[in-house]
Amino acid sequence: MSPKTLNILYWSLTILFALLMLMDGGAGLAQEVHGQESMRLLGYPLYIMYIMGAAKVLGAAALLQPWFRTVKEWAYAGFAFNFIGAAASQVLAGAGWGMAVPALVMLAVLLLIYFLWKKHEAARTV
């Protein structure tokens, strides 16, 4: 894959992912009704929506910034923990594996973006 193609693919997927996380984080901060329903079904307190919403907004910003690599690494880790926790919560709350699929798909997309970022960084330093 050429460096230009890698750059376009990496930034396109990263921007799309960050926009999705910004929207999801904003919905959590706004205490969106469907999110409240989900939290109740899973047995979580509603205030967790503020915490997770703020974390997603900050994580999306961290993924988009190109200067602080450690902050970006932590954002990737935080999103991975979030998606793994979301999938496990669905399964353990009795909703079944079908309800865990969206979180696992997002985890796979996140891992793809992380792989592309590492390739992008390696290409920049050569």
Summary of the structure (lengths in Angstrom):
residues: 126
radius of gyration: 15.8
end to end distance: 14.9
largest distance: 50.3
contacts: 357
relative contact order: 0.14
helix: 85%
strand: 0%
